[in-house]
Amino acid sequence: MRILTQPHPRLCVIITLLLVSVFYASPTQAQPTPALIPVYPTSVRVIHTLTPVNIRRGPSVAYRIIDTLTAAQTVQVTGLSRNRLWWRIRCPDGTIGNCFVSANGRYTKSGVAPTSPPSPNLPTSYVQNLQKWQSKRIGHYQVQIQRSCYCVPDATKPIVVEVLGGNVLQMRYADGSTLSSTNAAYFAGISSIEQLFTLIANGIRAGYTRVEVTYDPVYGFPQQITTDQDRMIADDEAYYTLSQFRVLP
């Protein structure tokens, strides 16, 4: 009987290949990174939670909960969902991914100040009413705005705007007609209460000849605004009237 003292060469090759495959084999397959759900850009940089809020994997309650924020937390915003009802926030691990919380004003509040921080050259009435408006923490509202000026007629028709977290969600004429992109541009910078606070502050700081404001006694927002850049220039006066204000859920 022949006794083998050395392994067969072919057997050595097979064993070597098996060892190599075991050594390099990954115990689990790498999971693909989920594609980012499209969102709109937003000027809102942070939000504050008013109650405990669930973080979901997408902009709907149909998506699974991945974490929960406690009340009074501040988180960074990275976008606004296409349905404009959810903030995309920086994920708990610090990455930008599919992490969404409700944009409902009952649960979260935009942390973006509507104007630059009040400075000594702003009147006390402005500062006090701005603080009153901010203290109400109204994240979702509707208001009618009308401007009177030496402008084209479409720029003086009253508009009704819906605002969520400082962002204009909808804008239409008060008679129900829609605005073309050209007409919508007439109202850039004056289509929300936050923007009108900025308009007032900018006029004061720029040294307008006249900036007069009447504020709502309950909420603090401007009800009537009169501006005149230079009394020596004709037809540069503008008047703004806010009415039919309504807090939305």
ABEGO torsion letter per residue (X at the ends): XBBBABBBAAAAAAAAAAAAAAAABBABBBBBBBBBBBBBBBABABBBBABBBBBBABBBAABBBABBBBBGBBBBBAEBBAAGABBBBBBAAGBBBBBBBBABAAABBBABBABBBBBAABBAAAAAAAAAAAAAGBABBBBBBBBBBBBBAAAABBBBBBBBGGBBABBBBAAGBBBBAAAAAAABGAABAAAAAAAAAAAAAAGBABBBBBBBAAAGBBABBBBBABAABBGABBBBBBBGBBBBX
